Amino acid sequence: MFKLIFKIISFISFLIIILIGLAVWKGGEPFRWTGEKAEIIGKIMKNVGDRIDHIKEGGKKAEKKLKQIKEDLESITAHEEEHPEDNDGSVNKHQKSE
């Protein structure tokens, strides 16, 4: 466990030294470039989030429509079970008589 903690602290220290060296050698340009790219990525992620919200709303609408269709089919089936007459008005012979 102590080896893992030591490795993490060593890695963080190494990154800090690299960042300080980069700042002294190149100035603030790499950091500005990183910030600009992070801003672009943020805008892209916002657009992706908006699209996902739109898809989710469409899914909810589709779910409601499917439930409505299911209820309509169930009511039609229940109506047919209550009235087992054929189109010509005779009783359906395949239906069990009560």
Number of C-alpha atoms within 10 A of each C-alpha: 6 7 8 9 10 11 12 12 12 12 12 12 12 11 12 12 12 12 13 11 12 15 14 10 9 10 12 11 11 12 14 11 11 11 12 12 12 12 12 12 12 12 12 12 12 12 12 12 12 12 12 12 12 11 12 12 12 12 12 11 11 12 12 12 12 12 11 12 12 12 12 12 12 12 12 12 11 11 11 12 11 9 10 16 14 11 8 7 8 9 13 14 10 7 10 7 7 3
